[in-house]
Amino acid sequence: MNMQDADTERSKEVFHTLPLGKKIRYIIEYYKIILILIAAGIGILIYVIVQIRNPDPESLLSVVLAEAATPPDSEENVFSRFLEESGYDTEEETITVEVMDDSYYTSQLLVMRLMNGEIDLLAGEEATMEKFAEGEGLIELDEVLPEELLEEYEDRLYYAVNANTGEEHVYAILLPEDSALVEDGYYAGEIYVAIAYSAEHPEMAGDMIEYLLEADAQ
């Protein structure tokens, strides 16, 4: 028997003479890295199983409410009602709604997210619409929304000049003071809605704007 084997045998003998508590501490200390890896593997496996059996709902629309307040109960809101009334399965499909304040940091973050295509629908004050319309961060709504809808709300349209073409277009629509966004507690008065230029779901965003206008007209 070589020296290494002899040391191993002595370690086994010592281990067997240890009380239960010290045996447990010895095992934990000796196999700590292995135990951590096993625990991490089990955690990942559980997460994967949970995700497979209960997947997160698919986000059909990303909405950012700038200069807004988070309402006390945001589970039941105009966005969930839109999905339900449009026939979507709210267990499997959802609308991601993010409330952002008017701080400088948040303003810069909003610019980056617009540029990266992480926002579909944007709501905010006139100054916000002016900044992003001039910076080509918004879609020309007269190229997306039905002409009859724009004619119906002509007095609520926000126009700006396209810096590249020099042409004037509609970039946002003003919602009334008692809009659904006000009733849900997000805002306290009139607010504009627009579609981000790099929106991943521009058609759904257009449908949401129409729903907001129809809900306010009822």
Contacts in CASP RR format, 6 or more apart in sequence:
PFRMAT RR
TARGET T0000
AUTHOR 0000-0000-0000
METHOD contacts of the structure
MODEL  1
MNMQDADTERSKEVFHTLPLGKKIRYIIEYYKIILILIAAGIGILIYVIV
QIRNPDPESLLSVVLAEAATPPDSEENVFSRFLEESGYDTEEETITVEVM
DDSYYTSQLLVMRLMNGEIDLLAGEEATMEKFAEGEGLIELDEVLPEELL
EEYEDRLYYAVNANTGEEHVYAILLPEDSALVEDGYYAGEIYVAIAYSAE
HPEMAGDMIEYLLEADAQ
1 9 0 8 1.000
15 23 0 8 1.000
15 26 0 8 1.000
18 26 0 8 1.000
28 35 0 8 1.000
55 92 0 8 1.000
57 90 0 8 1.000
57 91 0 8 1.000
57 92 0 8 1.000
57 93 0 8 1.000
57 94 0 8 1.000
58 92 0 8 1.000
58 93 0 8 1.000
58 94 0 8 1.000
59 93 0 8 1.000
59 94 0 8 1.000
59 95 0 8 1.000
59 96 0 8 1.000
60 83 0 8 1.000
60 88 0 8 1.000
60 93 0 8 1.000
60 94 0 8 1.000
60 95 0 8 1.000
60 201 0 8 1.000
60 204 0 8 1.000
61 79 0 8 1.000
61 95 0 8 1.000
61 96 0 8 1.000
61 120 0 8 1.000
61 121 0 8 1.000
61 201 0 8 1.000
61 204 0 8 1.000
61 205 0 8 1.000
61 208 0 8 1.000
62 95 0 8 1.000
62 96 0 8 1.000
62 98 0 8 1.000
62 118 0 8 1.000
62 119 0 8 1.000
62 120 0 8 1.000
62 121 0 8 1.000
62 200 0 8 1.000
62 201 0 8 1.000
63 79 0 8 1.000
63 95 0 8 1.000
63 96 0 8 1.000
63 97 0 8 1.000
63 98 0 8 1.000
63 119 0 8 1.000
63 120 0 8 1.000
63 121 0 8 1.000
63 122 0 8 1.000
63 123 0 8 1.000
63 208 0 8 1.000
64 98 0 8 1.000
64 100 0 8 1.000
64 110 0 8 1.000
64 113 0 8 1.000
64 119 0 8 1.000
64 121 0 8 1.000
64 122 0 8 1.000
64 123 0 8 1.000
65 97 0 8 1.000
65 98 0 8 1.000
65 99 0 8 1.000
65 100 0 8 1.000
65 123 0 8 1.000
65 124 0 8 1.000
65 181 0 8 1.000
65 186 0 8 1.000
65 187 0 8 1.000
66 100 0 8 1.000
66 102 0 8 1.000
66 106 0 8 1.000
66 110 0 8 1.000
66 122 0 8 1.000
66 123 0 8 1.000
66 124 0 8 1.000
66 125 0 8 1.000
66 128 0 8 1.000
67 100 0 8 1.000
67 101 0 8 1.000
67 102 0 8 1.000
67 124 0 8 1.000
67 125 0 8 1.000
67 128 0 8 1.000
67 187 0 8 1.000
68 99 0 8 1.000
68 100 0 8 1.000
68 101 0 8 1.000
68 123 0 8 1.000
68 124 0 8 1.000
68 181 0 8 1.000
68 186 0 8 1.000
68 187 0 8 1.000
69 99 0 8 1.000
69 185 0 8 1.000
69 186 0 8 1.000
69 187 0 8 1.000
69 188 0 8 1.000
70 99 0 8 1.000
70 186 0 8 1.000
71 77 0 8 1.000
71 184 0 8 1.000
71 185 0 8 1.000
71 186 0 8 1.000
74 97 0 8 1.000
74 184 0 8 1.000
77 97 0 8 1.000
77 180 0 8 1.000
77 184 0 8 1.000
78 180 0 8 1.000
78 181 0 8 1.000
78 183 0 8 1.000
78 184 0 8 1.000
78 211 0 8 1.000
78 212 0 8 1.000
78 215 0 8 1.000
79 95 0 8 1.000
79 97 0 8 1.000
79 208 0 8 1.000
80 90 0 8 1.000
80 95 0 8 1.000
81 215 0 8 1.000
82 95 0 8 1.000
82 207 0 8 1.000
82 208 0 8 1.000
82 211 0 8 1.000
83 90 0 8 1.000
83 93 0 8 1.000
83 94 0 8 1.000
83 95 0 8 1.000
84 90 0 8 1.000
85 211 0 8 1.000
86 207 0 8 1.000
86 211 0 8 1.000
95 208 0 8 1.000
99 186 0 8 1.000
100 106 0 8 1.000
100 109 0 8 1.000
100 110 0 8 1.000
110 119 0 8 1.000
113 119 0 8 1.000
114 122 0 8 1.000
114 132 0 8 1.000
114 137 0 8 1.000
114 196 0 8 1.000
114 197 0 8 1.000
114 198 0 8 1.000
115 137 0 8 1.000
115 198 0 8 1.000
116 198 0 8 1.000
117 196 0 8 1.000
117 198 0 8 1.000
117 199 0 8 1.000
117 200 0 8 1.000
119 196 0 8 1.000
119 198 0 8 1.000
119 199 0 8 1.000
120 195 0 8 1.000
120 196 0 8 1.000
120 199 0 8 1.000
120 200 0 8 1.000
120 201 0 8 1.000
120 202 0 8 1.000
120 204 0 8 1.000
120 205 0 8 1.000
121 193 0 8 1.000
121 194 0 8 1.000
121 195 0 8 1.000
121 196 0 8 1.000
121 199 0 8 1.000
121 205 0 8 1.000
121 206 0 8 1.000
121 208 0 8 1.000
121 209 0 8 1.000
122 128 0 8 1.000
122 132 0 8 1.000
122 138 0 8 1.000
122 193 0 8 1.000
122 194 0 8 1.000
122 195 0 8 1.000
122 196 0 8 1.000
123 181 0 8 1.000
123 186 0 8 1.000
123 187 0 8 1.000
123 191 0 8 1.000
123 192 0 8 1.000
123 193 0 8 1.000
123 194 0 8 1.000
124 191 0 8 1.000
124 192 0 8 1.000
124 193 0 8 1.000
125 191 0 8 1.000
125 192 0 8 1.000
126 158 0 8 1.000
126 192 0 8 1.000
128 192 0 8 1.000
129 138 0 8 1.000
129 158 0 8 1.000
129 160 0 8 1.000
129 171 0 8 1.000
129 172 0 8 1.000
129 192 0 8 1.000
129 194 0 8 1.000
130 160 0 8 1.000
132 138 0 8 1.000
132 171 0 8 1.000
132 194 0 8 1.000
133 158 0 8 1.000
133 160 0 8 1.000
133 171 0 8 1.000
133 172 0 8 1.000
133 194 0 8 1.000
134 160 0 8 1.000
134 163 0 8 1.000
135 163 0 8 1.000
136 162 0 8 1.000
136 163 0 8 1.000
136 164 0 8 1.000
136 197 0 8 1.000
137 196 0 8 1.000
137 197 0 8 1.000
137 198 0 8 1.000
138 171 0 8 1.000
138 172 0 8 1.000
138 194 0 8 1.000
138 195 0 8 1.000
138 196 0 8 1.000
138 197 0 8 1.000
139 171 0 8 1.000
139 194 0 8 1.000
139 195 0 8 1.000
139 196 0 8 1.000
139 197 0 8 1.000
139 199 0 8 1.000
139 202 0 8 1.000
140 162 0 8 1.000
140 169 0 8 1.000
140 170 0 8 1.000
140 171 0 8 1.000
141 150 0 8 1.000
141 157 0 8 1.000
141 169 0 8 1.000
141 170 0 8 1.000
141 171 0 8 1.000
141 172 0 8 1.000
141 173 0 8 1.000
141 194 0 8 1.000
141 195 0 8 1.000
141 209 0 8 1.000
142 150 0 8 1.000
142 169 0 8 1.000
142 170 0 8 1.000
143 169 0 8 1.000
144 195 0 8 1.000
144 202 0 8 1.000
144 203 0 8 1.000
144 206 0 8 1.000
145 170 0 8 1.000
145 206 0 8 1.000
145 209 0 8 1.000
145 210 0 8 1.000
146 210 0 8 1.000
149 210 0 8 1.000
149 213 0 8 1.000
150 157 0 8 1.000
150 170 0 8 1.000
153 173 0 8 1.000
153 213 0 8 1.000
156 173 0 8 1.000
156 174 0 8 1.000
156 175 0 8 1.000
157 170 0 8 1.000
157 172 0 8 1.000
157 173 0 8 1.000
157 174 0 8 1.000
158 170 0 8 1.000
158 171 0 8 1.000
158 172 0 8 1.000
158 173 0 8 1.000
158 174 0 8 1.000
158 192 0 8 1.000
158 194 0 8 1.000
159 168 0 8 1.000
159 169 0 8 1.000
159 170 0 8 1.000
159 171 0 8 1.000
160 168 0 8 1.000
160 169 0 8 1.000
160 171 0 8 1.000
161 167 0 8 1.000
161 168 0 8 1.000
161 169 0 8 1.000
162 168 0 8 1.000
162 169 0 8 1.000
171 194 0 8 1.000
172 192 0 8 1.000
172 193 0 8 1.000
172 194 0 8 1.000
173 192 0 8 1.000
173 193 0 8 1.000
173 194 0 8 1.000
173 209 0 8 1.000
173 213 0 8 1.000
174 190 0 8 1.000
174 191 0 8 1.000
174 192 0 8 1.000
175 181 0 8 1.000
175 182 0 8 1.000
175 190 0 8 1.000
175 191 0 8 1.000
175 192 0 8 1.000
175 193 0 8 1.000
175 212 0 8 1.000
175 213 0 8 1.000
175 216 0 8 1.000
176 190 0 8 1.000
176 216 0 8 1.000
177 189 0 8 1.000
177 190 0 8 1.000
178 216 0 8 1.000
179 187 0 8 1.000
179 189 0 8 1.000
179 190 0 8 1.000
179 191 0 8 1.000
179 212 0 8 1.000
179 215 0 8 1.000
179 216 0 8 1.000
180 212 0 8 1.000
180 215 0 8 1.000
180 216 0 8 1.000
181 187 0 8 1.000
181 191 0 8 1.000
181 212 0 8 1.000
182 188 0 8 1.000
182 189 0 8 1.000
182 191 0 8 1.000
193 209 0 8 1.000
193 212 0 8 1.000
195 202 0 8 1.000
195 205 0 8 1.000
195 206 0 8 1.000
195 209 0 8 1.000
196 205 0 8 1.000
199 205 0 8 1.000
END
